[in-house]
Amino acid sequence: MTLGEPFERTSVEAGRKITIALAGNPNSGKTTVFNNLTGAHQHVGNYPGVTVEKKEGSCFFQGVEIAVVDLPGTYSLTAFSPEELVARNFLLKTPPDVVVDIADASNLERNLYLALQLLELQVSVVLVCNMMDQVEAHGDKLDLEKLSTQLGIPVVAAIGHKRVGIATVVAVVGRSGSHPRPVYSRDLESAIGAIATEVQAVSKPSGPPSQWVAIKLLEGDHEVEKEWDRTAVSKVGDRQRELLISRYQESAETIIAQERYARIAEICDAASTPAATNGRTLSDRLDAVLTHRIWGLPIFLTTMFLVFLATFKLGSYPSDWLQSGMGKLSSLVAGLWPQGSESPLKSLLVDGVIAGVGNVIVFLPNILILFLAIGLLEDSGYMPRAAFLMDRIMHKIGLHGKSFIPLLLGFGCSVPAIMATRTLETRRDRLTTMLIAPLMSCGARLPIYALIIPAFFKQSWQAPILWLIYFIGIAAAIASAKFLRSVLFQGEASPFVMELPSYRIPTVRDVLLHMWERSELYLQKAGTIILALSMTLWALTNYPKPPKGVWERATTITANNSAPKLGTTEMQDVARFPVSDEIRQEREEKAFDLSYSCAGRVGRFLAPVVAPMGFDWKIGTALIGALAAKEVFVSQMGIVYSSSSGEDEDKTPLRQRLRESYSPLVGFCIMLYCLLSAPCMATFAVTRRESGQWRWALLQFGGLTALAYIVTVAVFQIGKFFV
Amino acid sequence: MNHAAEIPPQPLYLAGVGQIVCLQCVSGDPKIRARLGALGFVQGAELCVLNIAFAGPLIVSLRDERLVLSREMAQHIWVR
């Protein structure tokens, strides 16, 4: 069997369909297995909590359709965390044909903890020992046959990220059947037995297994307790629990955890022969340097510096090539029409589509490099180390190190950042992190900086200005977190525990796949939202056209400096849109056309609102588009400026036109506003979904817009005196 | 063993870096106990503090794995 294509995808033949659920600890390689099974490209990373909700996919094996449900990664199946509850309720309410438990074989004991709980649930389980390569590299020996005998379920080996063993998983799924529940100590078993008998007497046969209910009641699981509240069962449960507590002098949930681990120890003694441990692994030696109490933080900051340096420096070369390519394309397309043609189609293609979408595509190389770097950080396992290093700093703003991972991802895109907040244990932490995540300057804002900075600032100033922008975002996030913590979410930072995976050399395939998945989204946006908005904006900036002769009359009126005489409808239009000094100086009919158009009218309506920030109506118009996606700002500016340029005139690059029109202070204010203001629609939607309530999304939207407005107005008004 | 039993348990963050200690009990609310229990912080488990950040979290080895514990979490883990 070839390893690359583990099974054939044939069309439905037998019409049979089975459902398998993938369960497993966070960071056990579950999502990789899911992707290999279904051919999906779900996101994978080397940090806990990538799988945030149950995903579904399907594949075919020997004519049988297999629906695969990827459950959230959990360590346990308690009711304490939302992910665990999602996984558990799914298994209870819609039991799949088979649960495939993906275990990280290099941390077998901890991973078996979940396996035992699955067995307690009495669902049909197959254990997949993933990352067997690491076990071998470590020199340990794991006897899968013995493990299978001990657990009473089929066990297969896999090396998820190398696609080995997946075929075996699919083959074994059909063979798994029922199995015994793990047996614990006599005391615990007698308590379980006593409660289970009570449960059996009253519960329906379709309900959850009685022994599982018994264990949950002993653990004090509040969901199960609620269900059985004030029944004979709960009385027996309480009595048995007290009995256990008095016997072991421990809390009931601790006793059960200990029992499970004792059983796991037995299983592992039988099945695994650990190599003589020499204590420090390579990962530990790396950590000694990378998480060093003095050097750790500087190393991290240097790494981040290099990431952004590469993004801008390396990215600028291919970006320039694309820029000139777009210029050639636009003159090529324009050349299809005779010189001086006023064809609307030509204008739509050149001034709308190429100017809009092209200006966004030009920044693809920068985005690719940024996503590549973030992918490398994720896959290597460095992210949790960064969280460790940043914990103390995060504490100062009332968050902890774990919140740092979502925020770091926010530099790539706010959407995965907000989804990654699921790993945070308390809702307070989650909401705070979610609300401030958009302040981490995301990849979509990059094109704006890349456009503005070289337009207004000389070479030596460019890097510091960029750092300043990123720094302002971070500072604003800190201030907002402090504010939220002191007003909305009061209280101390919650305790946390986080797995520290071994360092791993990222595979080229995975890293490139990551980079591509995310860049694909960027391109997709360019092809859909941005294309649509570009065309819409093109229409809005070109129509309605002023009637013939209005321009001449308007210039005469303003030149004579007399009040416009109202009479004809054209005159009324002119009066409604009085020609400003700015336009008069431009002396360009095109600019007048633009101000006459729909976009111009809206922009003029908004002008007084954006004026305190130093923005004119053109920027105001572009900012409206940027609400859909930040990088739209760049395309909108491209359209607004190409629409206002003379037809036969050479297309001057957008940067040059900006430099001619605005001061560096305005340029800086544009960046500032785009950095701080309301996040894009996708972020808004994901905040709504992840927080479960509209009000948090609205708060984020309104709060950030208000923040952006206040800060930008302040900077512009104060800045005016110095520049 | 008798000798060891006389030493009163101390919170994990007071154990020195590099010292192998034995877990005695876990305190805190049920949620914290369940979380730590699931990760294998059970009585008798052998732990070793690998790194402590200034006033910050700890890196601990438990069995073959490495975990980061915040200081508040480490206060609930009593070792000897």
Chai-1 contact restraints between the chains, C-beta under 6 A:
chainA,res_idxA,chainB,res_idxB,connection_type,confidence,min_distance_angstrom,max_distance_angstrom,comment,restraint_id
A,Y75,B,A38,contact,1.0,0.0,6.0,A-B,restraint_1
A,S76,B,A38,contact,1.0,0.0,6.0,A-B,restraint_2
A,T78,B,A34,contact,1.0,0.0,6.0,A-B,restraint_3
A,F80,B,K31,contact,1.0,0.0,6.0,A-B,restraint_4
A,F80,B,A34,contact,1.0,0.0,6.0,A-B,restraint_5
A,N107,B,D64,contact,1.0,0.0,6.0,A-B,restraint_6
A,N107,B,E65,contact,1.0,0.0,6.0,A-B,restraint_7
A,E109,B,R63,contact,1.0,0.0,6.0,A-B,restraint_8
A,R110,B,G40,contact,1.0,0.0,6.0,A-B,restraint_9
A,Y113,B,A38,contact,1.0,0.0,6.0,A-B,restraint_10
A,E253,B,P30,contact,1.0,0.0,6.0,A-B,restraint_11
A,E253,B,R33,contact,1.0,0.0,6.0,A-B,restraint_12
A,E253,B,A34,contact,1.0,0.0,6.0,A-B,restraint_13
A,T254,B,R33,contact,1.0,0.0,6.0,A-B,restraint_14
A,T254,B,G37,contact,1.0,0.0,6.0,A-B,restraint_15
A,A257,B,G37,contact,1.0,0.0,6.0,A-B,restraint_16
A,A257,B,V42,contact,1.0,0.0,6.0,A-B,restraint_17
A,Q258,B,V42,contact,1.0,0.0,6.0,A-B,restraint_18
A,Q258,B,Q43,contact,1.0,0.0,6.0,A-B,restraint_19
A,Y261,B,V42,contact,1.0,0.0,6.0,A-B,restraint_20
A,T291,B,N51,contact,1.0,0.0,6.0,A-B,restraint_21
A,R293,B,A53,contact,1.0,0.0,6.0,A-B,restraint_22
A,F388,B,P57,contact,1.0,0.0,6.0,A-B,restraint_23
A,F388,B,V68,contact,1.0,0.0,6.0,A-B,restraint_24
A,D391,B,G56,contact,1.0,0.0,6.0,A-B,restraint_25
A,D391,B,P57,contact,1.0,0.0,6.0,A-B,restraint_26
A,R392,B,A55,contact,1.0,0.0,6.0,A-B,restraint_27
A,R392,B,G56,contact,1.0,0.0,6.0,A-B,restraint_28
A,H400,B,S70,contact,1.0,0.0,6.0,A-B,restraint_29
A,P495,B,S70,contact,1.0,0.0,6.0,A-B,restraint_30
A,P495,B,E72,contact,1.0,0.0,6.0,A-B,restraint_31
A,P495,B,M73,contact,1.0,0.0,6.0,A-B,restraint_32
A,F496,B,S70,contact,1.0,0.0,6.0,A-B,restraint_33
A,V497,B,L67,contact,1.0,0.0,6.0,A-B,restraint_34
A,V497,B,L69,contact,1.0,0.0,6.0,A-B,restraint_35
A,V497,B,M73,contact,1.0,0.0,6.0,A-B,restraint_36
A,M498,B,V68,contact,1.0,0.0,6.0,A-B,restraint_37
A,E499,B,L67,contact,1.0,0.0,6.0,A-B,restraint_38
A,L500,B,R66,contact,1.0,0.0,6.0,A-B,restraint_39
A,L500,B,L67,contact,1.0,0.0,6.0,A-B,restraint_40
A,L500,B,V68,contact,1.0,0.0,6.0,A-B,restraint_41
